[in-house]
């Protein structure tokens, strides 16, 4: 088994296993298995000579690409419902084995 084959196997059997790291996530009323990492995004703004910032509650959600329903997309700026809370998509990164979606909670600061 080469490295890519082993990585694909580990992604499925270890990282995206509910008995290891993953959990059931409800995204747009679809139940998916993924990993949620809770983060705070820091936005910096310059006002005159001062720099100020805001911390925004957010998530980074990791999903297996092969489990995504056909047509499901994660477009920057769109609103998405994750586990019955609304978030704005900041960015999404497609990788060979996973989809990484960065979102900010709406109405929180």
C-alpha positions in Angstrom: 0.0 0.0 0.0 1.5 3.4 -1.0 1.3 6.6 1.0 -1.8 8.0 -0.8 -3.7 4.8 -0.3 -2.8 4.6 3.4 -3.8 8.3 3.9 -7.2 7.7 2.3 -7.7 4.7 4.5 -6.8 6.6 7.6 -9.0 9.5 6.7 -12.0 7.2 6.5 -11.2 4.8 9.3 -9.6 7.1 11.9 -10.1 10.8 11.3 -13.7 10.6 10.0 -14.8 7.8 12.3 -17.4 8.8 14.9 -15.6 6.5 17.4 -12.4 8.6 17.0 -12.5 12.3 16.0 -15.7 12.8 14.0 -19.2 13.6 15.0 -22.6 13.8 13.3 -23.2 17.3 11.9 -26.5 18.7 10.5 -25.7 21.0 7.5 -28.6 22.5 5.7 -30.9 19.7 7.0 -28.5 17.0 5.8 -26.8 14.7 8.3 -23.1 14.4 7.6 -20.1 13.0 9.5 -17.3 15.5 10.0 -15.0 17.3 12.5 -15.8 20.6 14.0 -13.1 22.9 15.4 -14.3 25.9 17.4 -12.3 29.1 16.7 -12.4 32.8 17.2 -11.6 34.9 14.1 -10.0 38.2 14.7 -10.8 41.1 12.4 -8.6 44.2 12.5 -9.8 47.6 11.4 -7.9 50.8 11.2 -9.7 54.0 12.3 -7.6 57.1 11.9 -4.3 56.2 13.6 -5.7 53.4 15.7 -6.1 49.8 15.0 -8.9 48.0 16.7 -10.2 44.5 16.3 -13.2 42.3 16.8 -13.2 38.6 17.8 -15.9 36.7 16.1 -17.0 33.2 17.1 -16.7 30.7 14.4 -16.0 27.1 13.3 -13.8 25.2 10.9 -15.7 22.2 9.6 -13.9 19.3 8.0 -16.0 17.0 5.8 -15.1 14.0 3.7 -15.4 14.9 0.0 -16.8 11.5 -0.9 -19.7 12.0 1.6 -20.9 15.3 0.3 -24.3 15.2 -1.5 -24.2 16.0 -5.2 -24.5 19.7 -5.7 -23.6 20.8 -2.2 -21.3 23.8 -2.4 -19.8 26.2 0.1 -19.5 29.6 -1.4 -17.9 32.5 0.4 -20.4 35.0 1.7 -23.3 32.6 1.7 -25.3 31.8 4.9 -25.3 28.2 6.0 -27.1 26.4 8.7 -24.9 24.1 10.9 -26.5 22.2 13.8 -29.4 24.6 13.8 -27.3 27.8 14.0 -26.6 30.3 11.2 -23.2 31.1 10.0 -21.6 33.1 7.2 -19.0 31.2 5.0 -15.7 33.0 5.2 -13.9 30.6 2.9 -13.8 26.9 1.8 -10.9 24.8 0.8 -11.3 21.7 -1.3 -8.7 19.1 -0.8 -8.4 15.6 -2.3 -9.9 13.8 0.7 -11.7 16.6 2.7 -13.5 19.9 2.4 -12.5 22.5 4.9 -15.2 25.2 5.5 -14.5 28.3 7.7 -17.6 30.0 9.0 -18.5 32.9 11.4 -21.5 32.8 13.7 -24.2 35.4 12.7 -25.2 37.9 15.4 -22.3 37.1 17.7 -19.3 39.1 18.7 
